């Protein structure tokens, strides 16, 4: 979206900022940056099964890479669900082994995004569907992290054997680039992991309960086409500090509040703020595309703990909304860290998801 009489605001709304995090790029070759924090490692099956499963992984990885051109690109590994679409301890075990397999083959020719980083992005930006981080949500998250290719799949039992079915998906169009499968003995240790549920990650900012701080964000519609006008509304139930970040369909982030016309981010309880401000701005938002999902995140806190001054460009009359300079994965981690430190009831966030046709 863009001001009609000013600089273009790309259709991306970004979450209110946070302190500082580092992007997690998994790779054992050049350019490798280990994640600062990883999800708890899955239980390791007995030694009898591990070699058999691990010996099958290189073949799957080689077949996937042979059919899809990933040289110079960034790849991420998502979830591997069972035949009923569930995520288990075995899902994580398979995905981690495949991630390691891609790292072994990367050798600087392509990059691998940390799976933990991918899941953080999907959960923190509320890209999930009905609480489940599905393939579509992971593709969106991969796109935000700059991953052009995503490896996902499933596992099934066939005649007493564990069959792993993997595929590489292009994050831009969602097309299947390649597929491969392997089968190993489905012994008791693997079966034990397959029935162990995985607790889904939750966004750091929780909705305020009765009497606690709560923020709401909405727009006049949930679906737009390029060229159409849009207004954004936000309201908090208590006096607080507010930050609004727009994550556009291109993956770029823009700070919508505070902005040039409202330089302070303190807001009053019960007051509905309109962006752009009809009395001060002198322009309207125009949706510019490309098509996809746009995410707007509003973060409210009783203390001024979200500071994006070092992460964004300086706003001006010609460019009233600031582009975020910090890497999105770093920004997401920073917000999560600040949210976890916040006192219960004194922090709230809300996510608005828009569709750009």
N, C-alpha and C positions, 0 to 999 in steps of 0.2 A: 504494500500500500504506500502511497506517497502524498505529500501535501500538494495541492493543485498549483500553489503559487511558490513552492519552495523546492528544496532538494528532494530527491526520491527516497522514500522510506521503503526498503524492500520488505515484502510481505512476510516478516518474521517477527514474532514477539518473543522476547527473552525474559526469563525469570529474573527476579530481583537478585542482585548479586550476593557474592559471598567473599570470603577472604582469599585464600590461595591454595590451589590444588595442582597437582601435576598430572598431565595426561598419562594414561597407562597404555603403553604400546608393548605388546609381547613379542619378543624376537630374540633369538640367541645369536644372530649375526649382527651386521652393522645396523645401527639405528635402534638397537634394543634398549628399551627403558622398562624395567620391571615395575609392576603395579605396586603402589604403596600399601595397599590392603587388598587381600583376596578373600573370597568366600571360604568358609571352612572346607577343607579338602574332604572328598568322599572317603568312606572306609575302603581300605584296600582288600580285595578278595584274596583268598588263599593262593599261595605260590603256584599251585597246580594250574590255575586258570590264567593268571596274569601273563605268563609268557605266550600262551596260545592267543589271547586277545591282542596283546601288544604286537605279536608277529603278523597279525592280520592288518593292523593299522597302516603300515607303510604301503601296502598294496592298494588299499582304499584311497589313500592320499595321492599316490602316484596316478591312479586311474582318473581321479577327479581333476587333477592338474593337467593331465595330458589332453583332456577334452575341453578345457576352458582356459583361455588366455588370461593369466593373472600377473604376468611380468610387469613390474613397475606399479602395481596396484596395491591396495590395502585390503586384507581379508580378515573376517571375524568368524568365530565359531559360536553358533547358538545352541538351542536345546535339542536333545534327542528324546522324543516322547515314545511311550509304548503304543500298542495298537489301539488303545482307547483314548489316546491324547493326553495321558497323565505324565507328570514329571516325577522321577524317582531318584534315589541315590545312584542307580545304574545309569540314569540319564547323564548326571554330572560326571560319572566315571568315564563313560564313552566320550563325552565332549572334551574332557581334559586330555584324554589320550590322543584324540584327533588334533587338538590344538598343538600338542607337543610334536605330533607328526608333521604338521605344517611348518612349525618352527624349524624342525630339522631340515626341511627341504627349502626353506626361504633363502638362506645364504646371501642375503642382501638383494635378491632379485624381486622380492615383494615383502610387504610388511604384514604382521599379524597383530590385530587389536586384542588386548586382553579380554577374555570372556567375562570376567568380573566387571570390567569397565563397561562392557556392552549391557550387562544386566542392570548396572547402576543407572545408566542413561535411560533405559526403558522404564524403570520404576520411578526415578526422580522426576521425569517429565511426563509421567502418567500416560505412557503410550500403550499401556496394556488394554486388553479387551475383557471386561467383566472380571477384572482382578487377575487375569492370566496373561503372562508375558508370552504371547503367541508368536508365530513366525512373522506375521505382518508387523507386530510391534518391534521385534528384533531387527527387521529390515529397516524400519524407520530409525531405530537407535543407531544402527550401523551407518546409515546415511549421515546422521548428525556427527558421527565420529570420523567421517571421511572414508568409511569402508565401502568400496565399490562392489565387493563380493561377500556373500554370507554363506557359511556352511551350516545346514540344518538337516534333520532327518528323523528317523524313528527306528525302533527295534521291535522285532516280533519273534515269537517262538514258532519254529517250523520243524516238526518231527524230532523234537528233543534237542534242537540246536538253536542257538541265539543268532538271529540274522540281523545284521546292522545295515540299514539302508540310508545312504548319505547322498546329498545333492548340494551343488553350488548354485546360488541364486544371485542374479544381478540386482543390486539394491535400487537402481534407478527405475527399472521397468518391472522388476519382480519376476523376470523370466528365468527358467531353469537353464543353466549353462552346461551342467554335466551331472552325471549320477553314477553311483557305484555301490556295491554291496559285498559283504563278507559274512561268513558263518563260522561260529566256533561252538564247542560243546557248552550247553547251558547247564552248568553244574550248580550245586547247592549254594556256593558262595555268591555267584552272580544272581541267583534267584533271590537270595536274601536282600541284596541291594535293590532288586527290582520291585520289592514290596515296601521299601522304606520311603515314605513320602518326603518331599522337599517343601519346606515352608517358603512361600513366595516372599520376595523382598518387598518392603513397604516404603513408601515415600517418607522422607524424614519429617516433613511438616504435616502434622495431623490436624484435622478440623477441630475447632474449639468446641468444648462441651458447654453446657449451660453455665453462664457466668464467666466463661473464658473468652479470650480474644478470638474473634472470627472475622475473616475477610471473604467477600464475595466478588466475583468478576463475571461480567456477562456482556453480550453485544446484542444489537437489534436482530441479528439473524445468526444461524450457525453454518450457513453455506453461502458462498459468494463466487462471483465470476470476475475475471480481470476487468477493470474499468468501473466496477461498482463501488459505491461509497459505503464506508463503515464507521460506526461509532462504538466506542468501548466505554463501559460503565464499571465503576468499582466502589465498594462501600465497606467500611469496617464498623464493628459494633462498639469499639472503644477508641479513644484518642490513641494514636500510634504512629509509627514510622512505616511508610509504604514504599515498596519497590515493585515495578512491573517490568517484566522482560518479555519480549516478543521473539519467539523462535520461528522464523519463516520457513516456507516450503523449500527454500534453497539451502537451509541449514545455518543461515546467518542469524545472529542475535542482535537485537536493538533494545536499548533501554527506553521505555515509553514514559516512565515516571520514576524519579523526577525528570523534568525536561526544561527547555529554555524558558517556557512560559510559566512553569511552576518549579522553581529551582530548589525549593525545600521539599523534603519528602515526609514532613509531618502532616497528618490529616486528622480531622475532627470526627468524633463518634456520630454515626447515623447520617452523615452527609454523603450524598451520591456525587462522585466526581466523574465528569465526562471528559473523555480524551478522543479527539482534541477539544480543548476548552472552547466552547462556542463564543465566549465573551472576550477571550484574549488571543486565540490562535489566528483567526482570520483565514483559515483554510479547512479543508476536509481531508479525510483519509481516502485514498483511492487504491483499491486492491490491484496489485500488479502481477501476481503469479510468481513462479510457474505453478501448475496444478499440484495438489498434494494436501498434506495436513499441516496446518499452522497451529502452534501451541503458544498460549499466552499464560504466563504464571505470575500471580500476584503474591507477594510475600509481605506479611505484616508482623511487626514486633514492637514490644513496649520499649525496648532500648534500640538505639541507633547502631545495631550490630552489622547491618548489611551496607557495606561501603564499596561502591563501584568506581570511585574516582580514578583509581589507577588502572582500571580494566576497560575504560571507555574513552571515546573521543570527547572533546569539549563541545557541548551544544552551542548553536548560534541561531540567529534569526533566520538564516537561510537553511540551516540543518538543525531544527529544534530537538530532534531525537538523536541520541548518541549511539553509534555503532560500538559493539563490544569488541575490543581488541584481543582480549584473553581467549585462549583456547577453550572451546565449549566444555570439553571433558574436565578441564581444570576448574572452570567456573561451577560446574555441577558439583564437583567434589567439595569446593569451598562452601557452597550453600548447604550441602549435607552436613558438613562439619559444624557450621554455625548452628544449624537447626538442632543437632543432637545436644549441643551445649545449652540450648535455651531452657529456661525454667518453664515447667508445664503451665499452660494457660496464658503464657506471655509471648507466644509465637503461633502464627497460623499462616497457611498458604492455601491458594485455590488455583486450579488449572482450568482453562477454557480451551477447548479443542475446536478449531474451525476447519471446514473443508473448502478448498479453493479448486473450483472446477476448471 
